Amino acid sequence: MERELALEIVRVTELAALASAPWMGRGDKINADGAATNAMRRMFDSVEIRGEVVIGEGEMDEAPMLYIGERLGNGNGPDVDVAVDPLEGTEIVARGLNNAMSVIAVASKGNLLHAPDMYMEKLAVGPALVGRLKLTDPLELTLARAAEILDKQVPELTVMILDRIRHESVVKTLRKAGVRIKFLSDGDVAGAMAPAFAETGIDLYVGSGGAPEGVLAAAALKCLGGEIQGRLMPSDAREYARCIRMGIEDPYKVLTMEDMVGSDDVIFVATGVTPGEFLGGVRYLQGDRAETHSIVMRAKTRTIRRITALHYLPNKALLQQSV
């Protein structure tokens, strides 16, 4: 893939973030997500790729746009897999909370896992712990090994996890071990990325979340030198069969980075909608301007760019069409 593609993709996430930001704190996650999705789809029309959505807003018969299998781009450029989450954290925006982002991952054709929309058990770490821990180990052992490798005592570890009833037993184990816990209300992609950013103070991300979000996080961590391991959690025979139909021969296999994102040539782009652990949110300024904060990364070069942009909103014709 051409390196210029990364800077083209950030224009897409910026517009999606700008479109959804006005819905912050209004209690309407449906319209917030719809605005981001409309904006993202329109902006993709100007990007020089022959893209196919492998992770999107749903199946073709379940979503009006950005569905799995949809073609994106202007028909020129490389053939690529595209994973999108126009608004990662719809509930976050509706409630005016932190860590909402617009997210895209792009990889060479055939490299991104077609992840079914179900839960995935996850273990995400930063560079210092890559290849040193196993998802299949008891959590107590994982904590002990992580502490030893990081030259810390177990109670000095900080573990991030989604605040969900299904994590009650995991939280009890963490409490018994004495680690610090940082709960996330939503924002599974940002949570899994957090251990790869030293400034967050997060050592591990554990628990279960969406499988599509797991693949997006894998793309980000590939660029950051981190790691995520995942294992799908089909809840019934129907979900198990869906895994098989999507080409996953063993739905209970532990998925590695290579399983989820394949080659090294992966691009990950995110623009903050609300302020988060490592991205600022959309900020409205005087004179019909808005400021966005984005991160643009490419695994092949391990380049990480942080982009702050000022947008003159009256000139954003596609933004007006997405409202």
BELSULLIN-V460485 format. One line per field, one symbol per residue. ss: DSSP state (2 for helix, 1 for strand, 0 for the rest). phi: phi as a letter, one per 30 degrees, with the letter a starting at -180 (. if undefined). burial: 1 if it has 16 or more other C-alpha atoms within 10 Angstrom, else 0. A space follows every 50 residues. Layout:
BEGIN
ss->???
phi->???
burial->???
END
This chain:
BEGIN
ss->00022222222222222222200000002222222222222222000001 11111000000000000000110000001111111111022222200000 11111111000000000011111110222000000000222222222220 00022201111100222222222222200111110002222222220222 00011111112222222222222200111111000022222222200000 00011022222000011111110000000000111000111111111100 00111111111122202222220
phi->.ddddeddddddddddddddeddeicibdddddddddedddddddccdbc cbdcbbdkdedcbdahddjddbjciciddbdbcbbebdjddedeciccid bcbbbbbeeiccdddddadbdbbcbdedcdicbbdddedddedddddddd hbdedddcccaddbedcedddddddddiddccdcdajddddddeddcedd iccbbbjcaddedddddddddddcicabcbbdbddaddddddedddjcdb dcdddcedddbidddbcbbbbdccebdbbdcdbdbdihcbcbbbbbbbdd chdbccccbcccdddcdddddcd
burial->10001101111111111111111100101011111111111111011111 11111111100000111111111000011111111111111111111111 11111111101111111111111111011000111000100111111000 00011011111100000000100100101111011111111111111000 11111111111111111111111111111111110000110110000100 10011110111111111111111111111111110000011111111110 01000000001000000010010
END
